[in-house]
Amino acid sequence: MDDGVRVLYVGDGADGSRVRELDASPEITEVVTEPDGASVADTLSEHDVDCIACESGFSDVDALGVLRLVREADPAVPFVLYATGGDEKLAADAISAGVTDYVRADAEESFDRLVETLVSAARRYQAEQDVALLNDLARNVYERITDAFFALDRDWRFTYINQEAENLLEVTAERLVGQNVWEVFPESVGSTFYTEFHRAIAIQEPVTFEESFGPLDKHFEVRAYPSEDGLSIHFRQTVAGESTRGDHLMELASVLSYDLADSIDNARVALDSVQASNPGIDGLDDVEDALDRMDDLVTHSITLANEWDYSTTNSTR
């Protein structure tokens, strides 16, 4: 996450004092201008911006027209309407069209409020982008390992499942995510899977076991790691009584230690900075919860790799 905020300013004031005032803000590091709004999509394709400020009272393309062009090009970037001649109907129409916020230009200290609104929206957007990037990295990491993996929340609902787990369980992530594991696999209720998963949550300690699952006619070697938020399960198909080496999991430990863990640490430092300088921003608690959950997954996966390698190495001596 950058320390500064990059703003695209759309409107007649793009060539005047308003842009100079934005430039003077210590938290805004770059201001890109678009006088008429007609080429806003091209401007977005050429510049990375964290938020957009758009005047309502200028000619050519009106503010709602600009908003529609922006949403076609980028559905997520914050769009703040600076209503230089607006009314309640304009505000209502803008909200319906997906505006992020609305600032009236005729209010006292309105431009100061515009700057605060832009910075707040941009910080939230930057944090969300970082979490999205980390989620993509996490998915890539888990798809790189040969072990099957899925995660459950405290209500036993699937929150993630990798490709290998889809293959072994003969399901799709689209079908599973959000569903209760015991409702998807009712035959497992009362089995070793059910007992051990509940035990892991109850004692908050990892569990390891082997068990066959009749409906799939497969035997699995399983390790389940609990956290306050749920359960992380790594498993692979084996022949009953023949445990397999987990040397390949050491690759996972290396990837997680250097790629994902460092990225999470960097995102957490940036998030702390945003929270300290903008304590009123909504939605950052969700970002922090997501980072905590990912941190738990990294910790448990590294522990899994190291413990599995240690146990299998010693069992062959």
ZASEKOL-461406 format. One line per 8 residues: number of its first residue (from 1); for each residue x, y, z of C-alpha. Coordinates in nm, 2 decimals. Layout:
BEGIN
NUM	X/Y/Z; ...
***
This chain:
BEGIN
1	0.00/0.00/0.00; 0.14/0.34/-0.09; 0.17/0.60/0.18; 0.01/0.87/-0.05; -0.32/0.90/-0.22; -0.36/0.95/-0.60; -0.67/1.15/-0.70; -0.84/1.20/-1.04
9	-1.02/1.53/-1.04; -1.30/1.57/-1.30; -1.46/1.91/-1.37; -1.41/2.28/-1.46; -1.20/2.33/-1.14; -0.94/2.08/-1.28; -0.74/2.38/-1.41; -0.78/2.61/-1.11
17	-0.75/2.66/-0.74; -0.92/2.33/-0.63; -0.65/2.12/-0.78; -0.38/2.34/-0.63; -0.55/2.28/-0.29; -0.56/1.91/-0.34; -0.19/1.92/-0.44; -0.12/2.10/-0.11
25	-0.27/1.83/0.10; 0.01/1.63/0.27; -0.17/1.30/0.22; -0.23/1.35/-0.15; 0.08/1.27/-0.36; -0.06/1.30/-0.71; -0.36/1.48/-0.88; -0.46/1.38/-1.23
33	-0.71/1.61/-1.40; -0.99/1.56/-1.66; -1.16/1.88/-1.75; -1.48/1.75/-1.92; -1.52/1.39/-1.82; -1.57/1.26/-2.17; -1.23/1.08/-2.17; -1.24/0.96/-1.81
41	-1.22/0.59/-1.91; -0.90/0.66/-2.12; -0.75/0.86/-1.82; -0.82/0.57/-1.59; -0.65/0.33/-1.83; -0.34/0.55/-1.83; -0.32/0.63/-1.46; -0.34/0.44/-1.14
49	-0.57/0.63/-0.90; -0.71/0.56/-0.56; -1.02/0.78/-0.58; -1.21/1.02/-0.81; -1.35/1.36/-0.73; -1.61/1.48/-0.98; -1.79/1.82/-0.99; -2.16/1.82/-1.06
57	-2.19/2.16/-1.22; -1.99/2.15/-1.54; -2.07/2.11/-1.91; -2.02/1.83/-2.17; -2.08/1.50/-1.98; -2.27/1.54/-1.65; -2.15/1.40/-1.32; -2.38/1.09/-1.34
65	-2.27/1.03/-1.69; -1.91/1.04/-1.57; -2.00/0.80/-1.29; -2.15/0.55/-1.54; -1.83/0.57/-1.75; -1.62/0.52/-1.45; -1.82/0.22/-1.32; -1.79/0.06/-1.67
73	-1.41/0.09/-1.65; -1.36/0.02/-1.28; -1.65/-0.09/-1.06; -1.45/-0.05/-0.74; -1.26/0.27/-0.74; -1.41/0.53/-0.50; -1.61/0.81/-0.67; -1.69/1.12/-0.47
81	-1.94/1.37/-0.61; -1.86/1.73/-0.53; -2.19/1.90/-0.58; -2.13/2.25/-0.69; -2.49/2.30/-0.78; -2.66/1.99/-0.66; -2.99/1.92/-0.49; -3.14/1.63/-0.30
89	-3.26/1.46/-0.62; -2.90/1.47/-0.75; -2.78/1.31/-0.43; -3.04/1.04/-0.45; -2.97/0.97/-0.81; -2.59/0.95/-0.74; -2.64/0.71/-0.46; -2.86/0.49/-0.68
97	-2.59/0.50/-0.95; -2.32/0.37/-0.71; -2.14/0.69/-0.59; -1.91/0.64/-0.29; -1.99/0.97/-0.12; -2.15/1.31/-0.18; -2.01/1.64/-0.06; -2.20/1.97/-0.11
105	-1.98/2.25/-0.24; -2.20/2.52/-0.07; -2.14/2.40/0.28; -1.90/2.56/0.52; -1.55/2.43/0.48; -1.68/2.20/0.20; -1.34/2.16/0.03; -1.17/2.05/0.35
113	-1.45/1.80/0.39; -1.40/1.69/0.02; -1.03/1.63/0.09; -1.11/1.43/0.41; -1.37/1.22/0.22; -1.13/1.15/-0.06; -0.85/1.04/0.17; -1.08/0.82/0.38
121	-1.23/0.65/0.08; -0.89/0.60/-0.08; -0.74/0.45/0.23; -1.02/0.20/0.26; -0.98/0.12/-0.11; -0.61/0.07/-0.08; -0.66/-0.17/0.22; -0.92/-0.37/0.03
129	-0.69/-0.39/-0.27; -0.41/-0.52/-0.05; -0.63/-0.79/0.10; -0.75/-0.89/-0.24; -0.39/-0.93/-0.35; -0.31/-1.14/-0.05; -0.61/-1.36/-0.11; -0.49/-1.41/-0.47
137	-0.15/-1.50/-0.34; -0.29/-1.74/-0.08; -0.50/-1.92/-0.34; -0.19/-1.95/-0.57; 0.01/-2.09/-0.28; -0.25/-2.35/-0.19; -0.30/-2.45/-0.55; 0.08/-2.51/-0.59
145	0.10/-2.78/-0.33; 0.00/-3.14/-0.40; -0.20/-3.19/-0.07; -0.57/-3.13/-0.07; -0.68/-2.85/0.15; -1.00/-2.69/0.27; -1.09/-2.44/0.54; -1.40/-2.43/0.76
153	-1.54/-2.14/0.97; -1.68/-2.18/1.33; -2.02/-2.28/1.18; -1.86/-2.56/0.99; -1.91/-2.38/0.66; -1.65/-2.41/0.38; -1.46/-2.09/0.32; -1.20/-2.23/0.08
161	-1.12/-2.55/-0.11; -0.82/-2.60/-0.34; -0.82/-2.79/-0.67; -0.68/-3.11/-0.53; -0.95/-3.12/-0.26; -1.21/-3.08/-0.53; -1.07/-3.37/-0.72; -1.05/-3.61/-0.42
169	-1.39/-3.52/-0.28; -1.54/-3.51/-0.63; -1.70/-3.17/-0.58; -1.66/-2.81/-0.70; -1.56/-2.51/-0.49; -1.86/-2.33/-0.63; -2.09/-2.59/-0.48; -1.91/-2.61/-0.14
177	-1.81/-2.26/-0.04; -2.06/-2.13/0.21; -2.22/-2.47/0.28; -2.21/-2.67/0.60; -1.97/-2.96/0.57; -2.20/-3.20/0.77; -2.49/-3.11/0.54; -2.28/-3.16/0.22
185	-2.14/-3.49/0.35; -2.41/-3.62/0.59; -2.25/-3.97/0.59; -1.95/-3.83/0.78; -2.17/-3.74/1.09; -2.06/-3.96/1.37; -1.75/-4.08/1.19; -1.39/-4.03/1.28
193	-1.39/-3.71/1.07; -1.68/-3.57/1.27; -1.53/-3.67/1.61; -1.18/-3.55/1.54; -1.28/-3.22/1.38; -1.49/-3.14/1.68; -1.21/-3.25/1.92; -0.97/-3.02/1.74
201	-1.20/-2.72/1.78; -1.28/-2.81/2.14; -0.92/-2.85/2.26; -0.77/-2.60/2.01; -0.49/-2.84/1.92; -0.41/-3.01/1.59; -0.53/-3.36/1.53; -0.40/-3.63/1.30
209	-0.58/-3.94/1.18; -0.65/-4.19/0.90; -1.00/-4.29/0.80; -1.19/-4.43/0.50; -1.49/-4.25/0.36; -1.73/-4.51/0.22; -1.94/-4.30/-0.02; -1.62/-4.22/-0.21
217	-1.45/-4.55/-0.15; -1.13/-4.37/-0.05; -0.89/-4.38/0.24; -0.75/-4.05/0.37; -0.46/-3.93/0.59; -0.58/-3.61/0.76; -0.43/-3.33/0.96; -0.67/-3.06/1.10
225	-0.54/-2.74/1.25; -0.79/-2.52/1.46; -0.80/-2.15/1.52; -1.04/-1.92/1.69; -1.20/-1.87/1.35; -1.24/-2.23/1.24; -1.04/-2.53/1.11; -0.78/-2.58/0.84
233	-0.77/-2.93/0.70; -0.49/-3.08/0.49; -0.54/-3.44/0.36; -0.44/-3.68/0.09; -0.55/-4.02/-0.03; -0.35/-4.32/0.09; -0.38/-4.70/0.12; -0.50/-4.80/0.46
241	-0.20/-4.86/0.69; 0.05/-4.71/0.45; 0.12/-4.35/0.55; 0.30/-4.14/0.29; 0.60/-3.90/0.33; 0.51/-3.53/0.34; 0.84/-3.40/0.21; 0.67/-3.19/-0.06
249	0.51/-2.99/0.23; 0.85/-2.84/0.30; 0.80/-2.64/-0.02; 0.48/-2.51/0.12; 0.66/-2.40/0.44; 0.92/-2.21/0.24; 0.67/-2.04/0.01; 0.45/-1.94/0.30
257	0.74/-1.82/0.51; 0.89/-1.59/0.25; 0.61/-1.50/0.01; 0.28/-1.49/0.20; 0.40/-1.42/0.56; 0.61/-1.12/0.45; 0.32/-0.98/0.24; 0.08/-1.01/0.54
265	0.33/-0.84/0.77; 0.37/-0.55/0.52; 0.00/-0.52/0.48; -0.05/-0.51/0.86; 0.20/-0.23/0.90; 0.03/-0.03/0.64; -0.31/-0.10/0.79; -0.19/0.01/1.14
273	-0.07/0.33/0.98; -0.41/0.40/0.81; -0.60/0.32/1.14; -0.37/0.56/1.33; -0.41/0.85/1.09; -0.77/0.79/1.00; -0.95/0.64/1.30; -1.29/0.70/1.16
281	-1.27/0.48/0.85; -1.54/0.22/0.83; -1.46/-0.13/0.71; -1.10/-0.17/0.83; -1.21/-0.42/1.10; -1.30/-0.66/0.83; -0.96/-0.61/0.67; -0.79/-0.68/1.00
289	-1.00/-0.99/1.05; -0.90/-1.12/0.70; -0.53/-1.06/0.78; -0.57/-1.24/1.11; -0.74/-1.54/0.94; -0.47/-1.56/0.67; -0.20/-1.53/0.94; -0.35/-1.83/1.12
297	-0.36/-2.03/0.80; 0.01/-1.95/0.74; 0.11/-2.05/1.09; -0.08/-2.37/1.09; 0.04/-2.47/0.74; 0.41/-2.41/0.84; 0.36/-2.61/1.15; 0.20/-2.89/0.95
305	0.48/-2.90/0.71; 0.75/-2.91/0.98; 0.58/-3.16/1.20; 0.48/-3.39/0.92; 0.84/-3.39/0.79; 0.98/-3.45/1.14; 0.74/-3.74/1.21; 0.79/-3.92/0.88
313	1.16/-3.88/0.89; 1.19/-4.03/1.23; 0.95/-4.31/1.15; 1.18/-4.44/0.88; 1.49/-4.46/1.10
***
